[in-house]
């Protein structure tokens, strides 16, 4: 009898779990509609695009506001924190001259957004102009009314690479 009850309880929990996978998600005690999620995803897409322009313009003031103080940055040549990333941009040791975005995917869960860009980046690195294909992963967290970048990772990929949507 106890085994039968356990099986029924498991089946009920499984059913309730599947039933809750509708068009809304419960996050942090509130329901988020598909429309709200889509609006947030579009906002994060635009914020990322703005960030690429700020990097090209070496606008470290806007970037300093965007990057969380604990943010981590991973590049082909190493990884570092916010202060070093801003120094690299400001001094031009890496100048993100232009970024061609080929594909973008965004997933938002509660106060966290993850964005994947497939890009061609033209940069000047220590005086040499280089062009590379990357998939860039960006992690954002909502803090109060603003979104802060928590992580920024470049992954070298082939130009045939596709982001899974």
Beta strands, then each sheet from edge to edge (+ up, - down):
strand 1: 25-27
strand 2: 30-32
strand 3: 67-75
strand 4: 78-81
strand 5: 94-109
strand 6: 112-125
strand 7: 128-143
strand 8: 146-156
sheet 1: 1+ 2-
sheet 2: 4+ 3- 8- 7+ 6- 5+
end
